């Protein structure tokens, strides 16, 4: 069911009440069907790559050029567009291993800071020292989390640049094909 007509025919065969659907409803149903199929296919590719031990560099996902939004379809806000861009870039990133290492190092640093703070609390019994120690631990954890997030952004910069360059090239190629 790669095309709309075969999708419509199979749905009408399975559910006779679908004949009452408007064209707009058919378009929305087809877009939802295609999105679901793409998610299932990409999830299947990821699980088969994980089973075969393939690296995350080889993960490829079909672009959004095949998607068609029907008239009146929900348009995502700019915040969700940024989240989708970040998710897409991180999914195709060549730095997935580095991102994992950064996450692990951040958690280890948080654990070390917490252990050091607890040891400080055990050795010093003064209330003022305990308060300073707790505040120090909190500041260290906040700093570690902020540094981890900033490093993630720095890792994303080359990937986003590459993604934008590829998108511009694809748009340019489409313009050349449509002008011919």
Secondary structure, 3 states (H helix, E strand, C coil): CCCHHHHHHHHHHHCHHHHHCCHHHHHHHHHHHHHHHHHHHHHHHHHHHHHHCCCHHHCCCCCHHHCCCCCCCCCCCHHHHHHHHHHHHHHHCCCHHHHHHHHHHHHHHHHHHHHHHHHHHHHCCCHHHHHHHHHHHHHHHHHHHHHHHHHHHHHHHHHHHHHHHHHHHHHHHHHHHHHC
